[in-house]
Amino acid sequence: MDEGKWGQGFVNIINANIVKGIKDVIEGIQQLQEEFKEQPENFDAAEKKMIEQVPEELVEYLENHHDETLVDTEFSTRCLELWKTDVAKYVFKHRGVYQIQDSLGYFMDKGVLDRVALAPNGDYRPNRNDVLNARSRTTGIVEKVYLINNHVFRIVDVGGQRSERKKWINCFDAVTAVIFVASLSAFDQTLFEDDSINRMHESLRLFGEVLNLETFKNTDMILFLNKNDIFIKKIKEEGGKITTAFKDYPGKTGPDFVDEQYAYIKKKFKSQNTDKSRQIYVHKTTATDTKIISQIFNDVQTMIVQNSLKRAGLIAY
């Protein structure tokens, strides 16, 4: 398939991601300013200077653009100006608090923005990495059929947000396998619907709920612990610690203890399985790395086909 044509359907999604993302950063800056006004004693000298140097004219320019704006050269230039400020860097570092997508960092690269800025002239052709970093929330139930190594796979994608679950939670039967995708990087993020609830806590709760549904009682479970690249970056470069989500974590934190912290999260998810006769197949993934995902789907395909043959009595357990 021609990559240029394949990506054309994502032009508007990518533009919307960028405009919303930069507005989310601005909202975070404004929230920070309000917090500073109310409790200045909670900010150190460097943070105070950062807030006092907010480029208000630039913020106003970007804030006044409509959400459906196609990113042009001027808009992209202004985005990069804001992105370089200390306050924007601070807000993005704390993006879990301000509900900012991780992928905004990818789109704030000058080379990427320069290409996206060709959109108003119809000359922007999203490449594979652009598409993989684009975000579009699943609503309802979306079904796709794929032919992989001569086997037909019918994959049903469902929305994970609380408002979407009632649409699908009791809608399935004869399911061969459930692929549950949880974000490793969500340990310091809160829910879009309720910012008092940690996203990883919610993922754990939902995973336990899905595991114990009568519909999936005898169904293979495949757990993708996704966004491993962002998880590593948060811990190694941004000072992140899983104790933000797990106060009872007994191990060491810090940039040299990524594997230990991952193992603890993996254990937490596997502990949701109360049926010890059912195996949970766990894969650590980075969704934007197509080679890794391709390898995993090959493994998953083999596992699903073999287990289907076992259940049919065609091969021995």
Disulfide bonds with the S-S distance in Angstrom:
none
